[in-house]
Amino acid sequence: MSCPMTKGYDFSGSHNYYRDMEPRSGGDSGTTISITFHKGKTTTSTVGGAITGEAKVVFVKASATFNYSFAWQWTNSSTYTWSWKVPSNMRHGYLHAGVKVKYTKWNYNQTQPNCSTKVLRSGTARLVYKGRETWHGKS
């Protein structure tokens, strides 16, 4: 059996997380805390392990794979302030402001004539996809 020599990207180990862009605000049970997300705060997507010029290709391929509109660079366009009352069942709580990020591992593979896959390059990517987010919790 023979396979055509093909090359392509694949993504694995993906998960979403939040990235703080302002110092968190904290308070004790029952208090109302607030946070301001200031205009002009900027964050950038990162692609590690890529050769020169490849980072944007990984970025575009990831956008198609995950069906997200990632931003290579995102800047907060206005100043926003949010408030949150720390629930009575929480001894101390925090309010955060920032962006949502997709973390993923990537490989650039080549299918061999014997149908096995050879990894030519690999790395990780942290891709910004949702700006102006707030979240709260115990940390």
C-alpha positions as CSV (number, residue, x, y, z in Angstrom):
1,M,0.0,0.0,0.0
2,S,1.3,3.4,-0.9
3,C,0.1,6.8,0.2
4,P,0.5,10.2,-1.5
5,M,3.1,12.5,0.2
6,T,1.0,15.2,1.7
7,K,1.8,17.9,4.3
8,G,-0.6,19.6,6.7
9,Y,-1.2,21.0,10.2
10,D,-3.1,19.4,13.0
11,F,-4.0,20.7,16.4
12,S,-4.4,18.9,19.8
13,G,-4.5,19.5,23.5
14,S,-6.7,22.5,23.0
15,H,-8.4,24.4,25.8
16,N,-9.8,27.9,26.5
17,Y,-8.7,30.2,29.3
18,Y,-8.9,33.8,30.4
19,R,-6.0,36.2,30.3
20,D,-6.0,39.1,32.8
21,M,-5.3,42.5,31.3
22,E,-6.0,44.5,34.5
23,P,-5.0,43.8,38.1
24,R,-7.8,41.7,39.7
25,S,-10.1,43.4,42.3
26,G,-10.9,41.5,45.5
27,G,-13.3,41.8,48.4
28,D,-14.8,39.9,51.3
29,S,-18.2,38.1,51.4
30,G,-21.2,40.5,50.9
31,T,-19.1,43.4,49.5
32,T,-19.5,44.9,46.1
33,I,-16.3,45.1,44.1
34,S,-15.6,46.7,40.8
35,I,-13.0,46.6,38.1
36,T,-12.2,49.0,35.2
37,F,-10.9,47.7,31.9
38,H,-9.0,50.7,30.4
39,K,-9.1,51.8,26.8
40,G,-5.9,51.1,24.9
41,K,-4.9,47.8,26.6
42,T,-3.4,45.5,24.0
43,T,-2.7,41.8,23.8
44,T,-1.2,39.7,21.0
45,S,-1.6,36.1,20.0
46,T,1.6,34.0,20.1
47,V,2.8,31.0,18.1
48,G,5.8,29.2,19.4
49,G,8.0,26.7,17.5
50,A,7.3,28.2,14.1
51,I,9.9,29.1,11.5
52,T,10.1,32.7,10.2
53,G,6.8,33.6,8.5
54,E,5.0,30.4,9.6
55,A,3.3,31.9,12.7
56,K,0.6,33.7,10.6
57,V,0.0,30.4,8.6
58,V,-0.5,28.5,11.9
59,F,-2.9,31.3,13.0
60,V,-5.0,31.1,9.8
61,K,-5.1,27.3,9.9
62,A,-6.2,27.3,13.6
63,S,-8.9,29.8,12.8
64,A,-10.3,27.5,10.1
65,T,-9.9,24.3,12.3
66,F,-11.6,25.8,15.4
67,N,-14.1,28.0,13.4
68,Y,-13.1,31.0,15.5
69,S,-12.3,34.5,14.5
70,F,-8.9,34.8,16.3
71,A,-7.3,38.2,16.6
72,W,-3.6,38.5,16.0
73,Q,-3.6,41.6,18.1
74,W,-6.6,42.9,20.1
75,T,-6.9,46.4,21.7
76,N,-9.6,47.5,24.1
77,S,-11.4,50.3,22.3
78,S,-13.3,51.9,25.2
79,T,-13.1,52.0,29.0
80,Y,-15.5,49.7,30.8
81,T,-16.3,49.3,34.5
82,W,-18.1,46.3,36.0
83,S,-19.3,45.6,39.5
84,W,-20.0,42.3,41.3
85,K,-21.2,41.4,44.7
86,V,-19.2,38.7,46.4
87,P,-21.8,36.0,47.4
88,S,-22.4,35.3,51.1
89,N,-21.2,31.7,50.6
90,M,-17.8,32.9,49.4
91,R,-15.4,34.1,52.1
92,H,-13.3,36.2,49.6
93,G,-13.9,36.7,45.9
94,Y,-12.1,38.3,42.9
95,L,-13.3,40.1,39.8
96,H,-11.1,39.9,36.7
97,A,-11.1,41.7,33.3
98,G,-9.3,40.6,30.1
99,V,-9.7,38.4,27.1
100,K,-10.5,34.8,26.3
101,V,-7.7,32.7,24.7
102,K,-7.5,29.4,22.9
103,Y,-4.3,27.4,23.8
104,T,-3.4,24.6,21.4
105,K,-0.5,22.4,20.5
106,W,0.2,22.2,16.7
107,N,2.1,19.9,14.4
108,Y,3.2,20.3,10.8
109,N,3.1,16.7,9.4
110,Q,4.1,14.9,6.3
111,T,2.4,11.6,5.3
112,Q,5.1,9.2,4.2
113,P,4.9,6.7,1.3
114,N,4.3,3.9,3.8
115,C,1.3,5.9,5.1
116,S,2.9,6.7,8.4
117,T,3.0,10.4,9.6
118,K,6.2,12.2,10.2
119,V,6.1,15.4,12.4
120,L,8.3,18.0,10.6
121,R,7.7,20.9,13.1
122,S,5.6,21.4,16.2
123,G,4.9,24.1,18.8
124,T,2.1,25.8,20.8
125,A,-0.2,28.7,20.1
126,R,-2.1,31.1,22.4
127,L,-4.7,32.7,20.2
128,V,-6.9,35.6,21.4
129,Y,-10.5,35.2,20.3
130,K,-12.8,37.2,22.6
131,G,-12.1,40.6,24.1
132,R,-13.6,42.6,26.9
133,E,-14.4,39.6,29.1
134,T,-15.0,39.6,32.9
135,W,-15.0,36.7,35.2
136,H,-15.1,36.1,39.0
137,G,-14.2,33.5,41.5
138,K,-12.1,32.6,44.5
139,S,-8.8,33.3,42.7
